[in-house]
């Protein structure tokens, strides 16, 4: 009697059974789960029933298997269309036992269009533009005339090596690992969807993402912020004041409209962002938030209100009454002021990181800060920003010393114990307030 087992190296299920006394094992593309075991059990039951009745055809179930030739009774095997029909009948809604390499599947250029047409309704406009561009420039030219079921792991690894040699647009460097991963992830989504529909094993299995080096936040100090705001062009002082002290993303501040500025409650209502010159929904649901105006932000927005244009909905705008163009502002205002002040060139997005670190340094509640930033939890605050605010968590033992002292574990209390405890008591008493105080 056959069995269903899990491979230890990849966690996928395989079928172990005997045909005419010969032990056979066939790999599936399914990870071990209750639902997947039930699917494979149905296939195994069908196999054993046909073996018992003498009607079992190995190649009908496993057309790409090396074992199939052992059980071919004639050289005239089933045609690909017959095999496909048999698989659709037996696999029961996509069990996907055959390995990659089956024939009769669509060309990638055709299936990519089908996939894009089905997925496009889920995406923001900016993401649509990015995906469309990569399909046209990266996927179809390189893969378009290949069948989705004929792509192998070796093909993908060779393509990854090719991408690593491609020069990045407008730069002397080659494509970054992050960019290569994005291109491969697009191909992965297309191939994986085809594998699910046409019942073949995806060749992307066990192909890992290239390592991407962590990019540290590089916020400005309060002194640097003050210097920048003093020296910046007067017509952009209010703009950068809001950026530095609210943590707004670039698209959020550039797309900020007066209808979302509530002076009575001192709130900035983040409801939209601007991407590629058009208003859109925010990055995600958690980005929909109300930011509390500090006094300096309130004053900056009140000053900006004095130059408000009746023909423009935006708080910050161009001479023509249009929304700001981030690239233009960065190149003509942001980078020049950093160069003139002799500061390290940093993306304007660092103003968002600056707001977070200043709030933390001021001792604001981390949960409140997370909400102001549009984060669902405080995890990112402690992971990304804590090293810029040493007084937030200390991590030098002084907090524990203070706890003991506040609860009466003083020098005199410790002295009542043994000699080693007396020594420890002296250390607590003499070190109260911590090494850095």
N, C-alpha and C positions, 0 to 999 in steps of 0.2 A: 504494500500500500504506500502511495506517495505521501510526501510531507512538504510543508512550507516552512522555510527557515530564513534567517536573516544573516547576511554577510557581515562579519565583524569589521571589515576594513571600510565599508561605505554605508552600512546600515540598510541596504536595499534587500528586498525579499527575493528569494529564488525558489524554484520548484525542484524537488528531488523525487524522481520516480524511476520505474523500470519498464523497459519495452523489450519483450522477448528475452528476458533475463539480463539485459544490458542496462546498467545504471546510467541515467541521464540527469543532468542538472542544467536548468535554464534560468538565466538572469532576467529579472523584471526591472522596470525603471521606477518602481514604487518604494518609498520609505516604509519602514515597519510601523503600522498602525492597525487598529481594530478594523476600520473601514476598508483599508487596502487588503488586509488578510481575507476579508470576506469576498472581495472581488477575485483574488487569486484562487481562493477555494472553489469558486464556481468554475473557473477554468480547469483546475485540477480534477474536479468531479467529472467534467465533460471528457477530459483526456482519458481517465480511467474507465469511464463507461464505454468509450469507443475502443479502447484496448481490449476490454472484456468481450465486446461484440465482434471484434476482428475487423473493424472499419477504420481504425486509427491511421491517419496519414501524418507523419511527423512534419513534413514540409508545410502542410496546411496550417499547422499551429505556429511553427517556428521557421519561416522561410529563409531567414538569414543565418540560421544556426549551422555550425560546423558538423553537428551530429546528423543533420538532415540527410546527407548523402549515404549514411550507413543504412538507412531504411527506405531509400528510393527503390521501388519495385521495377520501375522502367525509367528509361532516359528521358521520356516525355513527361516532364513535370508540369504542374499546373501553370497556366499563364498568369502573369502578374495581376490581371483583373480578377481572376478566380481566387487567387491567394488573398487579395484585398477583401473580397466578399466574405471569404471564410473567416478572416481575422475580425472583421466588423461583427460577424455573427457570434464569434466565440469570446471576444475580449470583453463584452458586456460593458459598454460605455467607457472605453478608454483605459483598459488595464495596461496596455502599452508594453507587452512583453518583447517584441522584436527589438534588436539593437539598431543603432543608427546605420543608415546605408540602404534603406528600402527604396525601391523604384516606384514610379508612378505618382510622385508628389509634385506640387506646383513649383514653378521657378520662384526664387526668392524675390525677384522684382515684382512678381504678381502677388505673392502672398504678403509682402511688405505693404502693398497698397491696401489690401483687404484689412490687414491688422491696423494700419493707420486710420482707415475710415471708421473702424469700430471703436477705436480708443479715443479719437480726437474729441468726442463730446465730453470727456472726463477732464480735459486739460484747460489751463489758463492760456490766453492768447500767446504770451511770451514762450510758454513751453511748446505750444504747437509750432511756432516759428523755429525753435531750436531743433525739435525732432524732425520737422520737414527738411530742414537744411542738412542734417546729418544723413537722412535717408538718401537725399538726392546727391550729396557730395561724397559720402563715405560708403554707404551700404550698396546701393544699386551699381555704381561703377565697378566695384570690386567683386560683388557676389551675385549680381542680378540674374545671370544666365545659368546659375547653379540650382539644382533642385534642393529644396529645404531638407529632404530626407537623405541627401547625399553628402551633406556637410559632416566632416569628421573632426575629431579632437585635434588631429595633426594640422588640419586646415586652419583652425582657429588659433592655435599657438603660432603658426607661421605668420598669420595676419597680425597678431599682437607684436611679433618681432618686427614686422614691417612698419607698424605705427610708431614704434620706438625710435625709428630712424627718420621720421618725417619732421621737417622743420616747422615750428609753430608760426602761424601767420603774423607777420609784422615783427618777428623776433628772431634773434640769432640762435636761440635754443631750440631743441627738439621738443616734441609734444610731452607734456608732463604726464606722470602716472595717473593723476586725477582725470586728465582729459582722455587718456587711453581707456581708462575704466568706463567712462561715460559712453564712449563709442562702442565698446564691447558689450556693455549692459544693454544698449539698444538692440544690437544683434542678438544677444541672449534672449531678450523678451520675444523677439520675432520667432527665433528658432524654437524656443520652449513652447510657445503657443502652437506652432505647427506640430511639434512632437506630441502634444496633448491631443490634437485633432486627428492626426494621421497614425497614431499608435506606433511611434518609434522612440527609441531611447535618445534623450537629448545628448549631444556631444559636449555640452557645456558642463556635464557632471564632473566634479573634482577640479574644475579650472577656477582657481582662486583669483581674487582681486589683487592687482599690484599694490604694493605698500605705498601709502601716501603719507608723507611726513606731516606731522602735526604743525599747524600754524598757530603760533601764540598770539594772544591779544596783545596789543602794544598801545595802551591808553596814554593820554597826556596827563601830566601833573597839573594840579590846580594853578601853579605858577605859570606853566606854559599856556594854559587856557587863557589866563588873564592877559598875558603878553600878546597872544594871537588876537584877542578881541579888541585890545587897545590899538593894534597896528593894522588890522584888516580894513579893507575898503569900507567906508561908512555905509554904503548902500547894501552891504552884505553882513554888517555887524549883527543886526537882529536875527538874520537867518542862521548864522553860526552860533549865536547865543542859544537859540531854541535847540539846535542840534546837540550842543555840548551838554545841556542840562535837562533834556527830556528822554534821551535814548531812542529817539525816532529813527527808523531805518531811512535810507536815502529816498526811496520811493514814497514813503509815508510823509516825509516833510516836504518833498517837492510837490506832492499831490494834495497837501493840506488846503482845505477850503474854509472860508469864513463861517460857513454854516456849522462847521464842526468845532468852532472855538466858542466856548461858553465862559464868558467873563464873570457872570454872576456866581457860578459855582466853581470858577477857577479850574476848569477842566478842558483838556484837549481830547476830543472824541476821535479815536482812530477807527475809521470806517472804510476808508479807501486807500489805495496806493496808485501810483502812476508808473506804468511800464511801457517802454517804447512809445512814449507820447500819448498813451491812452489810459483813462481811469479804469481800474480793475478792483476786484475784491482783494482784501488783504492776503498776505502770504498764506495764512491758515485761519481757522476759527479763533484760536487763542490770541491771534494778533488783533482781533477786535477788542479794544480796551479803552479805558478812560485814564488819561495821564493827568496827574495833579500838577498844576502850575506852581512852581516856586515863585517867589517874589521877582527874581531877576527875569524869569520867563514871562511873567505877567507884564512886567514893564516893557520888555522887548516887543511883545505882541501889541501892547497899547501904542507904542511908538510906531510900529508897522501899520497900525490901523489909520494913522494920520496920512499915509500915502496910498491908502486903499483906492482901487479903481472900480468905478461902477460897472465897467464893461468886462470885469475879470472876477471870477469866483475864487481864484487862488490867493492865498496869503502872500506867497512869494512868487514873483513873476518877472518876465523880461520887459524890455522897453516897449515891446509890441503887445503887451498884455497877455502873453502866453505863459504856460507853465515852464519852469526852469528845465533846462536840459542838463542832466547831471554831468555828462562828459565835458560839455562846454564850460560849466562852472568849475569843474575840477582842474581843467587845464589852464583856465584864464584867471582864476581867483585863488583856489586852494593850494596848488603846488607852488605858485609864485610866492605866496606869503611865507610858506615853510622855507623856501630857498632864501628869501630875504632875511629871515630871522635865524638862519643857520641851523634849522632843525632838521632832523631826519625826515626824509620823504615817507609819508604814511598815507594810506587810503583815507578818504574822508569818513569811511565807515568806522574808523577808530573813535570818532566822536561818540558813537553809541557805546563802545566799550568804556570810554571815559566816564560817561554818565553813571554806568553801573559801579565802577570802582569808587567814584566820589560818593555815591549813596552809601556804599558799604563802609567806606572810611568814616562817614558821618554817623554810623551806628544805626542806620535805618533797618527796619525789620526785613529780613531776607525774603519773606513771603510777599511783602508789599512791593519790594524791588522787582521780584519775578513777575508780578502782575503788571507793573509799569513797563517792563521790557517785553511783555507778551509771551512769557514762558509759562508752561503749564506746571512746572515744578521748580524747586530751588536748586536742583542738582547741577545745572550748568553754572550757576553763580559760584558754587564752591569749587567746581572742577576747573573753571576757566579763570576766575578773578581773585580767588583767595590769596594767591601769592603776592598780589599787589597791595594787600591790606593786612600786614602782619599783626596788627592789634585786634583783628576780628576773631581769630581762633587761637592765637599765640602759639600753641603747640610747643611750649617750652616747659610745661609742668607748673607754671606759676598759678594757673587757675585752680589746680588741685591743692596747692599750698594754701591759697586763700579760702578754699572750701573748708579745709581742716581747721584753720584759724577761726573762721566764722562759727564753727560748730564746737568750739571749746577745746580742740586738740592743740593746746598751746605748749610752750616750753615746760611749764610747771607740770602739766598733765603727763607729758611724755617722760619727765624726770622720775615719776613714780615707778617706772618699769625698770628693766634691766639696763646695764651699761650701754649695749648697742642701741636701745630705744632712746636713751638719753642723748646719745650723739645725734640721732635722727631728729629729735626734738629741737636741738640747737640749730640744725640746718633749716628747719621750717621757720623758726622764729627769726633767725638772722636773714632769711631770704624772702621774707614776706614782701609782697608787691611784685615779685618776679625779677628775673635777671635783667630785663630791659627797662625797668622803672627806676 
